[in-house]
Each structure stands twice: as structure tokens, then as C-alpha cells.
């Protein structure tokens, strides 16, 4: 929020500052503003990429956990089946 307030305040002062600057100074300031805007865009892209990577890593971890749960369920089921078979054989 602070950053937004500062940007809005700076944008409000730009017309006032531009009135007293030479065209060369205005060009330099405009170039700096453009460079800063590009850096902000790059920072946003890096943040988005990081969020995407985190989401992908979370999905991989979830899939691995699900696979382990499935294996555990299969082992339990196999154990129950074997115990049932042993019990059935003992009754005969």
C-alpha cells in the first residue's frame, strides 16, 4: 500500500516538475521512468514464475503423497487378504 501511495504521489508531482525542466532533462526522466516500469514488470514476472514453481512443486508433492497412500492401502489390503486366506485354510 505504501508503494502505491508513493507512486500516486510521485505521479501527481510529475506535471509540476516537468514544467521547469529542459527537454533533455525530461527525456532523461522519461527514460528512467520507462526503465523503472520495465524493472517493475520484470519483478512481477519473477514473482509469478516463483508462484507457478511453488504450485508445481506442491502438486508433485501431493501426487507423491497420494501414491504412497495408495501403496499403503494396497499393502493393508494384501495383508488382510493373506490373513483371511490363512484363517480359511485353518478352518478346513
N, C-alpha and C positions, 0 to 999 in steps of 0.2 A: 504494500500500500504506500509506503514511504517513497518507493521508487516512482510510482505512478504520480504522486503529488509533486515530486521534484520535476518530473518530465513535463507535466502540465504547466507548472510554474515557469520552467525554462522556455516552453513554447510561447507562453504569454509575453515573455521578455524579448523574444527574438525580433518581433517587428520594431520595438523601441531601439534595440541595439543596432539593427540594420540601417536605421535612418542616418546614423553618424559614421558608418564605415565606408571605406572606399570599395569600389567594385572588386579589387583584388582581395581585400580582406574578406568581403562577403563570399567570394569564390572559395577561399581557403576554409572559411567556416562551413560553407555548404559541403565541401569535400569531407571535412571532418565529421559532419553530421551524417553524411552518407556512409562513411566508414564505420561510424558507431552503430548505425542502423544495421549494417551488414554483420557486425560482430554480435549484436543482439539476436539477429536471425540465426546465426551460426550457433550461438549458445542455446537457443530454443531447439534447434535441430539435434544438438548433442544431448540435451535433456530428454527429448522424445526418443532418441535412439537408446539411451540408457533405460528408459521406462520400458521400451519394447524388449530389450535384452532381459530385463528383470522379469517381465511377463513370460518370456520364452523359458527362462530358467525355472520359473515356478511351475510351468506346465510340464517340463521334463521331470522335475522332482515329483510332481503329483502322479505322473504316469508311472514312474519307478515305484512309488509307494503303492499304487494300485496293483501293479504287477506282483509286488511282494505279498500284499494281502491275498491276492488270488492264489499264489503258491502256498501260503499258509493254509488257506481254506482247502486246497487240494490235498495237502498233507493230512489235515484233520479228517477229511472225508475218506482218504485211503486207510488211515488208522482205524476209523470206525468200521469200514467195510471188512478189514482184516480181523478185527475183534469179533464182528458178527459171524464171520466165517469160522473162526476158532470156536466160538460158542456153539454154533450149529454143528460142527464136527464133533464136539464133545458130547452133545446130546444124542448122537447116533450110536 
